[in-house]
Each structure stands twice: as C-alpha cells, then as structure tokens.
Amino acid sequence: MPRFLLTVLLLLPLLTRADDSHYGYQPPSRDGIGKTYMTREISHVMGHRGAAWLERPSREREERTDLLLDALPIRDGDVVADLGAGSGYFSLPIAKRVGSGRVLAIDIQPEMLDLIRQRSSADNIQNIDTVLATVSDPKIPSSSVDLLLLVDAYHEFSHPREVMQGVMEGLVPGGKVILVEYRAEDPRVPIKPLHKMTEQQAKRELEAVGFNFVENLRSLPQQHILVFRKPLT
C-alpha cells in the first residue's frame, strides 16, 4: 500500500471527529458508545433480537402505554411518524386511531421493519408505511408529518443532532414531537442510567436545533412525556 494512502486511512477517524464539532469522545462506559452530546453519553442500540422485550405482556401495566396512547394529540387524517418504531408496538394502534391518515414506521433495522409489515398484514392494517432510516437521517419527506413520536429511542441515536434536524425538516409548521424517555431524575425507575434522560437535558438538546418546549404531561409512572413544537415560521 502506498505510504500516503496508509497515512490517509490512519488519519481518517481523526479527520471525521474534527468535523464532528457537536460531539465529544471518551472511553466508553459499560452501556455506552463513548460518544457524547452536550455531556450526555449515548447508549448502545437495542438490536432486533430485543423485540420480545418490547412486546412483553407486562409492558402496559408497567409503563401504562395505554395512557400514553390516549395522551397523543392525534386527529383523523393526521400523518404520524413513529421514529425508532421497533416492533411496531405503537405504530399499529396509532394506525387504527388516525382514521384516514397514515403512520410512518421508521427504524434503522430492516428486521424490525419486516416484523412491522408482517404484523400489519396479519391485522389487515393498510395505512402504515415502513421507512428505513440511517443513523443520521430519518428519511422523512419535507413538511409531511403532523406528529412525531419517539419512545425510549432518542437516547440511543448516535447522531441525535442530525436526526432531529431531519425531524424538524419533516414536520409541518407547528407540528409536534412527543419525546418519551425514562425519568433520570427518579432513582427508583429500574432502568440503566444511560437509558434514562432528565427533562432538563432533553429540553437542552431539542431546543438546540430549534424546537420549542411546550409541556411535560407527567402522566406515566416511569417516563416523561415531553411535548415540543416546530415553530410556525
């Protein structure tokens, strides 16, 4: 291999980090990737083999997912994006609630999207579109989504700033983001620390890309329901 090419290959990670000015790097903790955003270390992604945990029978009782679904400001005809859709735990019931609207089930794992398509077909649900995203781009068409739901996924994004910029572009003016994360303020919540977020940290990160904080609904036993809005202009 030519010496100059070897030098370029060795320097490439450093050059990439030099342009990655919004992020920091540190030795990874047990559950983290060693990359930080606004001092928060990003956690590992739960792979598609964890789908059974998402669908566990005790989930509704533990997390009161029924209350979360009822809290979503969904109207007939809305386009709702479920970003980090996983197994479709929320995508499928939302599809039944939007009436003539549609659901974009978005994930970076093709296996998860395959599972959603299988479940949709089995339940004869025809208004879900699966979208294969990348780690830095949610692949949402510009100004196409009324409401975007993020349930226990944002803390795993390796490029949270770029993803949320893509979300901002994809929402209609005044469109909302519903960010659901386990409460880091509460030590009684039995979740690993990197898989929880404080309200303050979440507000800091989403406001940095232009979202306006609206409210924390505070109706779930373990999680925040944080509502953000894209500015009208």
Wavefront OBJ file of the C-alpha trace (Angstrom):
o trace
v 0.000 0.000 0.000
v 1.403 3.467 -0.886
v 2.616 5.380 2.166
v 0.355 8.408 1.531
v -2.741 6.173 1.314
v -1.848 4.436 4.549
v -1.445 7.833 6.218
v -4.882 8.963 4.991
v -6.527 5.777 6.267
v -4.889 6.162 9.673
v -5.942 9.803 9.945
v -9.499 9.347 8.655
v -11.104 8.748 12.088
v -9.375 11.844 13.443
v -10.452 13.940 10.483
v -14.036 12.753 10.902
v -14.005 13.694 14.563
v -12.501 17.097 13.807
v -15.545 17.905 11.664
v -17.896 16.402 14.280
v -17.814 19.546 16.373
v -21.080 18.973 18.245
v -19.906 15.721 19.816
v -17.298 14.634 22.310
v -15.477 11.352 22.791
v -14.380 9.465 25.882
v -13.608 5.895 26.905
v -16.968 4.105 26.644
v -18.786 3.115 29.801
v -20.320 -0.329 30.123
v -23.582 0.606 28.373
v -22.340 3.500 26.238
v -20.578 4.029 22.931
v -18.043 6.585 24.207
v -19.601 9.389 22.158
v -21.202 12.301 23.993
v -23.673 15.011 23.032
v -23.991 18.015 25.329
v -22.173 15.981 28.033
v -24.601 13.014 27.738
v -23.026 9.713 26.754
v -25.012 7.944 24.035
v -26.133 4.417 24.856
v -25.865 1.262 22.794
v -28.763 0.440 20.460
v -31.064 -2.395 21.417
v -30.991 -4.769 18.444
v -33.888 -6.523 16.751
v -33.335 -9.555 18.977
v -34.811 -7.449 21.765
v -38.205 -7.250 20.062
v -39.683 -9.737 22.526
v -38.881 -7.344 25.394
v -40.761 -4.567 23.597
v -43.793 -6.833 23.280
v -43.661 -8.278 26.813
v -47.125 -8.843 28.333
v -46.308 -6.752 31.403
v -45.382 -3.625 29.439
v -48.786 -1.950 29.502
v -49.082 -2.444 33.259
v -45.514 -1.302 33.997
v -45.388 1.704 31.680
v -49.117 2.475 31.250
v -48.706 2.595 27.493
v -52.486 2.883 27.280
v -52.248 6.297 28.962
v -49.518 7.346 26.538
v -51.641 6.438 23.529
v -54.598 8.351 24.970
v -52.367 11.397 25.577
v -51.267 11.685 21.955
v -52.945 14.654 20.209
v -53.977 12.634 17.158
v -56.672 13.810 14.767
v -58.395 11.958 11.951
v -56.297 12.315 8.809
v -53.025 13.063 10.593
v -49.704 11.738 9.364
v -47.889 10.374 12.408
v -44.264 9.242 12.379
v -43.107 6.609 14.872
v -39.349 7.140 14.897
v -37.468 4.173 16.302
v -40.605 2.132 15.723
v -39.001 -1.153 16.742
v -41.526 -3.981 16.677
v -44.431 -1.636 15.894
v -45.777 -1.674 19.448
v -47.086 1.874 18.979
v -47.270 2.059 15.184
v -50.094 -0.469 14.922
v -52.504 1.038 17.473
v -51.774 4.551 16.200
v -52.658 3.427 12.669
v -56.080 2.456 13.963
v -56.549 5.889 15.538
v -55.589 8.169 12.648
v -58.580 7.125 10.535
v -57.884 8.314 7.004
v -54.343 9.334 7.987
v -51.128 7.356 7.782
v -48.316 6.173 10.017
v -44.653 6.238 9.055
v -42.944 3.441 10.985
v -39.276 4.436 10.891
v -36.320 2.364 12.017
v -32.678 1.727 11.063
v -33.047 -2.054 11.390
v -34.619 -3.840 8.388
v -35.540 -6.758 10.640
v -37.772 -4.522 12.738
v -39.495 -3.161 9.626
v -40.049 -6.707 8.357
v -41.738 -7.515 11.658
v -43.996 -4.465 11.386
v -45.018 -5.414 7.861
v -45.812 -8.957 8.995
v -47.885 -7.747 11.926
v -49.692 -5.144 9.821
v -50.611 -7.763 7.250
v -51.837 -10.156 9.927
v -54.064 -7.429 11.419
v -55.157 -6.144 7.983
v -53.772 -2.678 8.725
v -53.119 -0.897 5.449
v -52.149 2.641 6.441
v -48.604 2.008 7.719
v -45.609 2.866 5.555
v -42.291 1.442 6.723
v -39.240 3.686 6.289
v -35.631 2.519 6.514
v -33.677 5.387 8.066
v -29.952 5.834 8.593
v -28.186 6.739 11.821
v -28.068 10.386 10.744
v -31.190 10.796 8.573
v -34.778 9.792 9.485
v -35.743 9.902 5.797
v -38.907 11.922 6.380
v -40.204 13.873 3.364
v -40.136 17.631 3.857
v -43.155 19.151 5.661
v -45.081 15.882 5.593
v -45.663 14.879 9.236
v -48.101 16.347 11.771
v -46.870 14.473 14.837
v -43.700 12.523 15.558
v -43.443 10.028 18.397
v -40.131 8.974 19.955
v -40.494 6.325 22.663
v -37.357 5.249 24.531
v -35.241 5.583 21.396
v -33.713 9.056 21.304
v -31.049 8.247 23.910
v -29.664 5.594 21.508
v -29.236 7.876 18.489
v -25.562 8.075 17.532
v -26.263 11.339 15.630
v -29.054 12.986 17.631
v -28.457 16.483 16.289
v -28.614 15.427 12.633
v -31.628 13.187 13.206
v -33.592 15.930 14.931
v -32.667 18.400 12.201
v -34.202 15.891 9.798
v -37.274 15.685 12.014
v -37.542 19.479 12.018
v -37.467 19.463 8.209
v -40.048 16.686 8.026
v -42.637 18.252 10.344
v -45.266 20.667 9.100
v -45.059 24.160 10.657
v -46.462 23.837 14.165
v -46.010 20.054 14.092
v -45.222 18.339 17.376
v -42.612 15.941 18.731
v -43.643 13.692 21.609
v -40.449 12.555 23.328
v -40.885 9.725 25.819
v -37.886 8.792 27.976
v -37.458 7.102 31.347
v -37.013 9.694 34.088
v -33.356 10.055 35.092
v -34.441 12.299 37.984
v -36.048 9.298 39.707
v -33.588 6.696 41.054
v -36.487 4.299 41.620
v -37.001 3.821 37.873
v -35.347 0.419 37.276
v -33.554 1.267 34.033
v -29.827 1.574 33.307
v -28.644 5.200 33.680
v -27.732 5.749 30.016
v -31.233 4.635 29.018
v -32.820 7.465 31.014
v -32.916 11.233 30.483
v -33.735 14.259 32.577
v -36.281 16.796 31.398
v -33.579 19.461 31.532
v -31.221 17.512 29.258
v -33.941 16.688 26.749
v -35.013 20.330 26.560
v -31.417 21.442 26.127
v -30.835 19.085 23.194
v -34.066 19.669 21.289
v -34.081 23.418 21.802
v -30.557 23.471 20.352
v -31.967 22.502 16.939
v -34.883 24.951 17.117
v -37.770 23.135 18.812
v -39.937 24.965 21.328
v -40.744 23.154 24.563
v -44.483 23.017 25.251
v -45.051 20.858 28.340
v -44.285 17.718 30.318
v -47.525 15.774 30.632
v -46.341 13.856 33.746
v -48.984 11.132 33.472
v -46.810 8.000 33.287
v -45.366 6.077 36.245
v -41.784 5.850 34.923
v -41.376 8.102 31.893
v -41.507 11.713 30.814
v -43.931 12.697 28.057
v -42.186 15.795 26.729
v -44.011 17.815 24.086
v -42.071 20.013 21.659
v -43.311 22.062 18.708
v -41.770 23.197 15.441
v -42.124 26.983 15.087
v -44.847 28.190 12.737
v -42.346 30.276 10.765
l 1 2 3 4 5 6 7 8 9 10 11 12 13 14 15 16 17 18 19 20 21 22 23 24 25 26 27 28 29 30 31 32 33 34 35 36 37 38 39 40 41 42 43 44 45 46 47 48 49 50 51 52 53 54 55 56 57 58 59 60 61 62 63 64 65 66 67 68 69 70 71 72 73 74 75 76 77 78 79 80 81 82 83 84 85 86 87 88 89 90 91 92 93 94 95 96 97 98 99 100 101 102 103 104 105 106 107 108 109 110 111 112 113 114 115 116 117 118 119 120 121 122 123 124 125 126 127 128 129 130 131 132 133 134 135 136 137 138 139 140 141 142 143 144 145 146 147 148 149 150 151 152 153 154 155 156 157 158 159 160 161 162 163 164 165 166 167 168 169 170 171 172 173 174 175 176 177 178 179 180 181 182 183 184 185 186 187 188 189 190 191 192 193 194 195 196 197 198 199 200 201 202 203 204 205 206 207 208 209 210 211 212 213 214 215 216 217 218 219 220 221 222 223 224 225 226 227 228 229 230 231 232 233
